Amino acid sequence: QVQLVESGGGLVQPGGSLSVSCAASGRTFSSYSMAWFRQAPGKEREFVAALSSRTGTIYYADFVKGRFTISRDNAKNTVYLQMNSLKPEDTAVYYCATARGALGPPNQQDGYDYWGQGTQVTVSS
């Protein structure tokens, strides 16, 4: 069983920056592929970014390329999502997820084994 706990959400003005974190339990964190998804009010949850543990490949949704950065610190069992140039449409609950085995298509939610409870990010003036 892996537990994921997100933190760092909050209110930020348009154009601002925010970093959210996801702390994972487990001794083999470095072998987990990690991802971020988000769900805006009234919308389905969507893929944001992923990092494959086996290949080191990083994936981003088109709408965050150049603005968001996913990274990890294996010593701290933590994955981060740095969000810059935030827009009101980035307002959502942000979830981290992990895949213990090989990472399939990174945007497919059923490929992930564990999910966090989410952290709210609100972009508003």
Backbone as a printed PyTorch tensor [residue, N CA C, xyz], in Angstrom:
tensor([[[  0.8470,  -1.1890,   0.0000],
         [  0.0000,   0.0000,   0.0000],
         [  0.8820,   1.2390,   0.0000]],

        [[  0.5780,   2.1610,  -0.8660],
         [  1.3050,   3.4190,  -0.9550],
         [  0.3530,   4.5470,  -0.6150]],

        [[  0.7770,   5.4230,   0.2420],
         [ -0.0220,   6.6020,   0.5760],
         [  0.6100,   7.8380,  -0.0320]],

        [[ -0.2330,   8.6630,  -0.6200],
         [  0.2130,   9.8990,  -1.2450],
         [ -0.4940,  11.0640,  -0.5810]],

        [[  0.2700,  12.0660,  -0.1880],
         [ -0.3030,  13.2250,   0.4750],
         [  0.1800,  14.4900,  -0.2320]],

        [[ -0.7730,  15.1990,  -0.8470],
         [ -0.4370,  16.4440,  -1.5330],
         [ -0.4750,  17.6150,  -0.5600]],

        [[  0.2940,  18.6370,  -0.8880],
         [  0.2800,  19.8680,  -0.1000],
         [  0.7380,  21.0160,  -0.9840]],

        [[  0.5340,  22.2290,  -0.4890],
         [  1.0420,  23.3980,  -1.1780],
         [  0.0370,  24.1560,  -2.0100]],

        [[ -1.1890,  23.6710,  -2.0850],
         [ -2.1920,  24.4040,  -2.8390],
         [ -2.5510,  25.7150,  -2.1630]],

        [[ -3.3020,  26.5240,  -2.8880],
         [ -3.7200,  27.8050,  -2.3190],
         [ -4.2460,  28.7330,  -3.3780]],

        [[ -4.3320,  30.0000,  -2.9890],
         [ -4.8500,  31.0480,  -3.8700],
         [ -3.6750,  31.8420,  -4.4290]],

        [[ -3.6820,  32.0590,  -5.7390],
         [ -2.6160,  32.8160,  -6.3890],
         [ -3.2350,  33.6850,  -7.4720]],

        [[ -2.6290,  34.8160,  -7.7150],
         [ -3.1380,  35.7170,  -8.7450],
         [ -2.7260,  35.2390, -10.1290]],

        [[ -3.5020,  35.6040, -11.1350],
         [ -3.1070,  35.2540, -12.5130],
         [ -1.7070,  35.7730, -12.8200]],

        [[ -0.9270,  34.9180, -13.4940],
         [  0.4490,  35.2540, -13.7840],
         [  1.4250,  34.8580, -12.7090]],

        [[  0.8940,  34.4350, -11.5760],
         [  1.7450,  34.0600, -10.4500],
         [  2.2350,  32.6270, -10.5360]],

        [[  2.9490,  32.2210,  -9.4830],
         [  3.5430,  30.8900,  -9.4280],
         [  3.1370,  30.1900,  -8.1370]],

        [[  3.1400,  28.8820,  -8.2090],
         [  2.8180,  28.0650,  -7.0450],
         [  3.4540,  26.6970,  -7.2420]],

        [[  3.8980,  26.1130,  -6.1570],
         [  4.4460,  24.7650,  -6.2170],
         [  3.6460,  23.8580,  -5.3040]],

        [[  3.2400,  22.7320,  -5.8120],
         [  2.5470,  21.7340,  -5.0130],
         [  3.4500,  20.5100,  -4.8880]],

        [[  3.2960,  19.8230,  -3.7660],
         [  4.1390,  18.6720,  -3.4630],
         [  3.2930,  17.4490,  -3.1910]],

        [[  3.9050,  16.2980,  -3.3490],
         [  3.2260,  15.0370,  -3.0560],
         [  4.2310,  14.1220,  -2.3800]],

        [[  3.9890,  13.8390,  -1.1110],
         [  4.8590,  12.9550,  -0.3440],
         [  4.3060,  11.5420,  -0.3920]],

        [[  5.1760,  10.5990,  -0.6670],
         [  4.7560,   9.2050,  -0.8050],
         [  5.3740,   8.3430,   0.2820]],

        [[  4.6110,   7.3690,   0.7140],
         [  5.1520,   6.3800,   1.6340],
         [  5.7960,   5.2690,   0.8150]],

        [[  6.5380,   4.4000,   1.4710],
         [  7.1120,   3.2730,   0.7560],
         [  8.6060,   3.3770,   0.6080]],

        [[  9.2580,   2.2220,   0.6140],
         [ 10.7110,   2.1780,   0.5690],
         [ 11.2650,   2.2170,  -0.8360]],

        [[ 10.4150,   2.0110,  -1.8210],
         [ 10.8980,   1.9190,  -3.1910],
         [ 10.3540,   3.0560,  -4.0360]],

        [[ 10.2900,   4.2340,  -3.4390],
         [  9.7300,   5.3890,  -4.1450],
         [ 10.4340,   5.6330,  -5.4630]],

        [[ 11.7370,   5.4350,  -5.4980],
         [ 12.4820,   5.7490,  -6.7130],
         [ 12.0500,   4.8980,  -7.8970]],

        [[ 11.4160,   3.7790,  -7.6330],
         [ 10.9570,   2.9100,  -8.7080],
         [  9.5470,   3.2480,  -9.1850]],

        [[  8.8880,   4.1890,  -8.5180],
         [  7.5200,   4.5510,  -8.9020],
         [  7.5320,   5.6360,  -9.9750]],

        [[  6.7450,   5.4320, -10.9860],
         [  6.4620,   6.5290, -11.8880],
         [  5.4030,   7.4150, -11.2380]],

        [[  5.5420,   8.7140, -11.3990],
         [  4.6610,   9.6540, -10.7190],
         [  3.9860,  10.5700, -11.7240]],

        [[  2.8200,  11.0280, -11.3630],
         [  2.0650,  11.8920, -12.2710],
         [  1.2110,  12.8760, -11.4820]],

        [[  0.8370,  13.9400, -12.1660],
         [ -0.1340,  14.8980, -11.6610],
         [ -1.3220,  14.9530, -12.6170]],

        [[ -2.5010,  14.9570, -12.0290],
         [ -3.7490,  15.1860, -12.7410],
         [ -4.4610,  16.3500, -12.0550]],

        [[ -5.4870,  16.8520, -12.7060],
         [ -6.2880,  17.8990, -12.0760],
         [ -7.7440,  17.7640, -12.4860]],

        [[ -8.5930,  18.3030, -11.6340],
         [-10.0260,  18.2820, -11.9250],
         [-10.6260,  19.6280, -11.5630]],

        [[-11.1270,  20.3020, -12.5760],
         [-11.7870,  21.5890, -12.3750],
         [-13.2660,  21.3540, -12.0830]],

        [[-13.9240,  22.3080, -11.4500],
         [-15.3490,  22.1510, -11.1380],
         [-16.1660,  21.8560, -12.3840]],

        [[-16.9580,  20.8050, -12.3190],
         [-17.8290,  20.4730, -13.4310],
         [-17.1500,  19.7950, -14.6050]],

        [[-15.8660,  19.4900, -14.4390],
         [-15.1310,  18.8650, -15.5340],
         [-14.5390,  17.5380, -15.0930]],

        [[-14.1460,  16.7250, -16.0630],
         [-13.5100,  15.4600, -15.7570],
         [-12.0530,  15.6950, -15.3660]],

        [[-11.5280,  14.7410, -14.6180],
         [-10.1220,  14.8230, -14.2390],
         [ -9.2590,  14.6500, -15.4900]],

        [[ -8.2020,  15.4600, -15.5800],
         [ -7.3670,  15.4220, -16.7740],
         [ -5.8850,  15.3350, -16.4090]],

        [[ -5.1420,  14.7940, -17.3310],
         [ -3.7060,  14.6200, -17.1640],
         [ -2.9780,  15.9620, -17.2270]],

        [[ -1.9620,  16.1160, -16.3690],
         [ -1.1490,  17.3260, -16.3640],
         [  0.2950,  17.0060, -16.7240]],

        [[  0.9200,  16.0970, -15.9760],
         [  2.3290,  15.7860, -16.1860],
         [  2.6600,  14.4450, -15.5700]],

        [[  3.7040,  13.7950, -16.1000],
         [  4.1400,  12.5160, -15.5550],
         [  5.6320,  12.3590, -15.7360]],

        [[  6.2110,  11.5460, -14.8610],
         [  7.6370,  11.2770, -14.8950],
         [  7.8340,   9.7770, -14.7550]],

        [[  8.4020,   9.1580, -15.8040],
         [  8.6370,   7.7140, -15.7830],
         [  9.8870,   7.3930, -14.9700]],

        [[  9.7470,   6.4430, -14.0460],
         [ 10.8880,   6.0790, -13.2150],
         [ 11.9140,   5.2670, -14.0110]],

        [[ 11.4610,   4.5180, -14.9870],
         [ 12.3720,   3.6120, -15.6950],
         [ 13.1810,   4.3140, -16.7620]],

        [[ 12.5680,   5.2500, -17.4480],
         [ 13.2580,   5.9020, -18.5640],
         [ 13.6590,   7.3390, -18.2450]],

        [[ 13.0530,   7.9020, -17.2090],
         [ 13.2890,   9.3040, -16.9040],
         [ 12.5380,  10.2540, -17.8190]],

        [[ 11.7280,   9.7040, -18.6980],
         [ 10.9890,  10.5490, -19.6360],
         [  9.9370,  11.3530, -18.8990]],

        [[  9.8100,  12.5920, -19.2720],
         [  8.8080,  13.4840, -18.7080],
         [  7.7660,  13.8090, -19.7740]],

        [[  6.5300,  13.7810, -19.3550],
         [  5.4140,  14.0450, -20.2490],
         [  4.6170,  15.2320, -19.7050]],

        [[  4.1270,  16.0560, -20.6060],
         [  3.2750,  17.1700, -20.2160],
         [  2.0650,  17.2380, -21.1310]],

        [[  0.9640,  17.6630, -20.5520],
         [ -0.1810,  18.0230, -21.3700],
         [  0.1710,  19.2840, -22.1450]],

        [[ -0.3780,  19.4000, -23.3220],
         [ -0.0440,  20.5460, -24.1720],
         [ -0.3450,  21.8760, -23.4830]],

        [[ -1.3900,  21.9110, -22.6930],
         [ -1.8170,  23.1910, -22.1290],
         [ -0.9160,  23.6590, -20.9820]],

        [[  0.0620,  22.8470, -20.5410],
         [  0.9680,  23.2830, -19.4890],
         [  2.4220,  23.3390, -19.9380]],

        [[  2.6920,  22.9340, -21.1480],
         [  4.0740,  22.9420, -21.6380],
         [  4.6600,  24.3490, -21.5890]],

        [[  5.8500,  24.4250, -21.0230],
         [  6.5170,  25.7080, -20.8970],
         [  6.1290,  26.4790, -19.6600]],

        [[  5.0910,  26.0240, -18.9540],
         [  4.6500,  26.7290, -17.7450],
         [  4.8370,  25.8840, -16.4890]],

        [[  4.5970,  24.5850, -16.5910],
         [  4.6780,  23.6920, -15.4350],
         [  5.9010,  22.7960, -15.5530]],

        [[  6.4590,  22.4170, -14.4030],
         [  7.6050,  21.5150, -14.3570],
         [  7.3740,  20.4610, -13.2840]],

        [[  7.4840,  19.2000, -13.6730],
         [  7.3950,  18.1040, -12.7170],
         [  8.8150,  17.6640, -12.3650]],

        [[  9.0240,  17.3800, -11.0920],
         [ 10.3360,  16.9110, -10.6500],
         [ 10.1410,  16.0270,  -9.4300]],

        [[ 11.2100,  15.3560,  -9.0390],
         [ 11.1160,  14.4740,  -7.8830],
         [ 12.4000,  14.5330,  -7.0790]],

        [[ 12.2720,  14.2490,  -5.7930],
         [ 13.4100,  14.1260,  -4.8990],
         [ 13.2730,  12.7660,  -4.2260]],

        [[ 14.0180,  11.7990,  -4.7090],
         [ 13.8750,  10.4410,  -4.1760],
         [ 14.3070,  10.3440,  -2.7170]],

        [[ 15.2270,  11.1920,  -2.2960],
         [ 15.6650,  11.1700,  -0.9010],
         [ 14.5470,  11.5980,   0.0420]],

        [[ 13.6200,  12.4030,  -0.4780],
         [ 12.5010,  12.8830,   0.3360],
         [ 11.1990,  12.1860,  -0.0220]],

        [[ 11.2430,  11.2120,  -0.9390],
         [ 10.0190,  10.5220,  -1.3720],
         [  8.9430,  11.5180,  -1.8060]],

        [[  9.3480,  12.5100,  -2.5530],
         [  8.4320,  13.5880,  -2.8890],
         [  8.5230,  13.9290,  -4.3770]],

        [[  7.3770,  14.2030,  -4.9510],
         [  7.2940,  14.7140,  -6.3150],
         [  6.6850,  16.1020,  -6.2610]],

        [[  7.1570,  16.9680,  -7.1370],
         [  6.7380,  18.3620,  -7.1320],
         [  6.1150,  18.7350,  -8.4730]],

        [[  5.2890,  19.7540,  -8.4260],
         [  4.7820,  20.3770,  -9.6420],
         [  4.9320,  21.8770,  -9.4670]],

        [[  5.9000,  22.4410, -10.1780],
         [  6.1030,  23.8820, -10.1670],
         [  5.2470,  24.4810, -11.2620]],

        [[  4.3930,  25.4250, -10.8770],
         [  3.4560,  26.0190, -11.8230],
         [  3.7350,  27.5040, -11.9350]],

        [[  4.0530,  27.9350, -13.1330],
         [  4.3330,  29.3400, -13.4090],
         [  3.3140,  29.9000, -14.4030]],

        [[  3.2540,  31.1910, -14.4850],
         [  2.3370,  31.8700, -15.4250],
         [  0.9270,  31.3000, -15.3100]],

        [[  0.4610,  31.1990, -14.1010],
         [ -0.8330,  30.5760, -13.8690],
         [ -1.9710,  31.3990, -14.4450]],

        [[ -2.9790,  30.6790, -14.9050],
         [ -4.1590,  31.2800, -15.5160],
         [ -5.3930,  30.8750, -14.7090]],

        [[ -6.4470,  31.6600, -14.7860],
         [ -7.6770,  31.2670, -14.0700],
         [ -8.1530,  29.8620, -14.4480]],

        [[ -7.9420,  29.4610, -15.6760],
         [ -8.3720,  28.1280, -16.1040],
         [ -7.5220,  27.0010, -15.5190]],

        [[ -6.4370,  27.3450, -14.8110],
         [ -5.6700,  26.3370, -14.0930],
         [ -6.2890,  26.0090, -12.7330]],

        [[ -7.3260,  26.7280, -12.3690],
         [ -8.0080,  26.4670, -11.1130],
         [ -8.5890,  25.0540, -11.1140]],

        [[ -8.2170,  24.2720, -10.1090],
         [ -8.6270,  22.8680, -10.0530],
         [ -8.1040,  22.2490,  -8.7660]],

        [[ -8.5930,  21.0560,  -8.4880],
         [ -7.9720,  20.2230,  -7.4740],
         [ -6.8910,  19.3960,  -8.1760]],

        [[ -5.7010,  19.4680,  -7.6410],
         [ -4.5660,  18.7730,  -8.2400],
         [ -4.2830,  17.4920,  -7.4550]],

        [[ -4.2040,  16.3870,  -8.1850],
         [ -3.9800,  15.0760,  -7.5980],
         [ -2.6520,  14.4970,  -8.0760]],

        [[ -1.9390,  13.8550,  -7.1840],
         [ -0.7980,  13.0720,  -7.6370],
         [ -1.1920,  11.6020,  -7.6670]],

        [[ -0.4920,  10.8650,  -8.5100],
         [ -0.7750,   9.4470,  -8.6880],
         [  0.5350,   8.7240,  -8.9440]],

        [[  0.5260,   7.4390,  -8.6380],
         [  1.7330,   6.6590,  -8.8480],
         [  1.4260,   5.3350,  -9.5260]],

        [[  2.3500,   4.9110, -10.3700],
         [  2.2790,   3.6130, -11.0280],
         [  3.4870,   2.8070, -10.5670]],

        [[  3.2350,   1.6570,  -9.9700],
         [  4.3380,   0.8520,  -9.4490],
         [  5.0860,   0.1260, -10.5450]],

        [[  4.3610,  -0.2880, -11.5660],
         [  4.9810,  -1.0290, -12.6480],
         [  5.3880,  -0.0990, -13.7730]],

        [[  5.5170,  -0.6690, -14.9320],
         [  5.8670,   0.1360, -16.0970],
         [  4.7760,   1.1610, -16.3770]],

        [[  5.1870,   2.3420, -16.7560],
         [  4.2270,   3.3950, -17.0490],
         [  3.6890,   3.2010, -18.4580]],

        [[  2.3660,   3.0610, -18.5440],
         [  1.7360,   2.9800, -19.8500],
         [  1.5310,   4.3740, -20.3960]],

        [[  0.5460,   4.5380, -21.2640],
         [  0.2520,   5.8990, -21.7240],
         [  0.0420,   6.8120, -20.5230]],

        [[  0.8500,   7.8390, -20.3760],
         [  0.8410,   8.5950, -19.1200],
         [ -0.4760,   9.3040, -18.8220]],

        [[ -1.2910,   9.5390, -19.8270],
         [ -2.5360,  10.2500, -19.6070],
         [ -3.7100,   9.3320, -19.2660]],

        [[ -3.4640,   8.0200, -19.2030],
         [ -4.5540,   7.0890, -18.8980],
         [ -4.6190,   6.8460, -17.3990]],

        [[ -5.7140,   7.2490, -16.7940],
         [ -5.8390,   7.2150, -15.3470],
         [ -5.8340,   5.7940, -14.7960]],

        [[ -6.3480,   4.8450, -15.5580],
         [ -6.4150,   3.4810, -15.0360],
         [ -5.0530,   2.8080, -14.9980]],

        [[ -4.0240,   3.4840, -15.4850],
         [ -2.6730,   2.9540, -15.4020],
         [ -1.9720,   3.2640, -14.0920]],

        [[ -2.6420,   3.9930, -13.2230],
         [ -2.0510,   4.3930, -11.9490],
         [ -2.6860,   3.6080, -10.8110]],

        [[ -1.8430,   3.2330,  -9.8620],
         [ -2.2830,   2.3390,  -8.7930],
         [ -2.7970,   3.0800,  -7.5580]],

        [[ -2.2170,   4.2080,  -7.2530],
         [ -2.5940,   4.9360,  -6.0390],
         [ -2.7470,   6.4260,  -6.3530]],

        [[ -3.6560,   7.0370,  -5.5900],
         [ -3.9580,   8.4550,  -5.7740],
         [ -3.9470,   9.1550,  -4.4250]],

        [[ -3.5680,  10.4170,  -4.4670],
         [ -3.6830,  11.2340,  -3.2780],
         [ -5.0690,  11.8220,  -3.1540]],

        [[ -5.2670,  12.5940,  -2.0980],
         [ -6.5960,  13.1600,  -1.8280],
         [ -6.8200,  14.4820,  -2.5450]],

        [[ -5.7590,  15.0590,  -3.0760],
         [ -5.8830,  16.2880,  -3.8450],
         [ -5.6020,  17.5390,  -3.0250]],

        [[ -5.1790,  18.5770,  -3.7180],
         [ -4.9670,  19.8800,  -3.1050],
         [ -5.5360,  20.9480,  -4.0360]],

        [[ -6.2390,  21.9060,  -3.4660],
         [ -6.9310,  22.9180,  -4.2560],
         [ -5.9740,  24.0200,  -4.6780]],

        [[ -6.0030,  24.3360,  -5.9550],
         [ -5.2780,  25.4830,  -6.4950],
         [ -6.2990,  26.4150,  -7.1300]],

        [[ -6.3060,  27.6480,  -6.6590],
         [ -7.2380,  28.6390,  -7.1770],
         [ -6.4560,  29.8130,  -7.7300]],

        [[ -6.7170,  30.1310,  -8.9870],
         [ -6.0510,  31.2620,  -9.6430],
         [ -7.1020,  32.3390,  -9.8850]],

        [[ -6.9660,  33.4110,  -9.1400],
         [ -7.9790,  34.4560,  -9.1980],
         [ -7.4010,  35.7580,  -8.6760]],

        [[ -7.8930,  36.8520,  -9.2250],
         [ -7.4900,  38.1620,  -8.7390],
         [ -8.4620,  38.6680,  -7.6740]]])
